[in-house]
Amino acid sequence: MRKPKATKPGAASGGKFDSAKHPRAMGGRFGSKGGAGETSPKKLTVGAERLKTSGVTAQDKIVVLSGRVRKYQGHDTVESFVASHPKGRAHALRLLAADHKAGRIGFGDAQKAADTAKASAAAKYDETKFSDFSNTDNATVQEVERDLYRAMIQKPETPDEIAAINNYSGASFSEINGFLRKRAAAKDRSNPYKEEDLGPEIRNLDRVLKRSKMTEDTVVYRGMSGEFAQRVKALKPGAILRDGGYVSTSLHRSTADESFSGEDGVVLKLLLPKGNRAYLMNGRGASSFAMEHEVMLPRGSRFRIRKVEGNVLTAEVL
């Protein structure tokens, strides 16, 4: 009997860096001055793992793909129809082939859906749509911050939330992010910070970020230096960068440039889309360092590298 040929899982482009495994990696307020990191290829499998016990044929692969974008014969997926057919998998595949030949089901729907999703993502991160205030004077940027803040804040901050914001914009950001990044590293048991001490502040920051969303596409910046910056610089387009802590960025590139200058410095130019959660620290005069024009992003934020130009990496905030 001829054995079915096994399909090979596809591989997504780029790699993945998770700062949770390297808590010091993004330890600075607007970036990092050292730390370690690592990249690993990001694998994408298309139904092969679930079907490998019975052998994955090319036809099976098509079935799985099409099953992800449409229902069939009362089943949530085409794959479910095939797997549960009372007359067996081979019979179910013959029925699918007949329906396909008769035009009742199009296996090309999966590719169309993928193309549509790709086009939608490209439109979402069209760099020409993003406002960049890096060459704007400080007075104008402060006015922009106030306008954005008024538009994006859905509910006034409580006294406890204001206290947490003020603490984070001051000295406690290093303690909070140190705690979060070490906690995110599952095997790290050397965390010097206690949840009972920082938990209330973290919850208050989370509440503020949950109800604060960008009202327009905006560019923000973050600087890095040292070994960690060089590792990030080596990432390829498509790679995913993740930070377990809150991420301090700036509307003004000069903040990243001045704080993390030097030959080994790297600047992340982040495309922050409308609708993403963020908080303008100086919107209500909360920041202890107004000239930094800080925009705080939620803990656990992820960034997809878009392009690398010298020491500037453009990335999408996911």
ABEGO torsion letter per residue (X at the ends): XBBBBBBBBBBBBEBBBBAAABAAAAABAAEBAEEBBBBBBBBBBBGAAAAAAAEBBAAAAAAAAAAAABBBGGBABAAAAAAABAAEAAAAAAAAAAAAAAGABBAAAAAAAAAAAAAAAAAAABAAABBBAAABBAAAAAAAAAAAAAAABABBBBAAAAAAAAAAABAAAAAAAAAAAAAABAABAABABBAAAAAAAAAAAAAAAAABBBABBBBBBBBBBEAAAAAAAABBBGBBBBBABBBBBBABAAAAAAABBEAABBBBBBBBBBGBBBBBAAAAGABABAAAGBBBBBBGBBBBBABBBEABBBBBBX
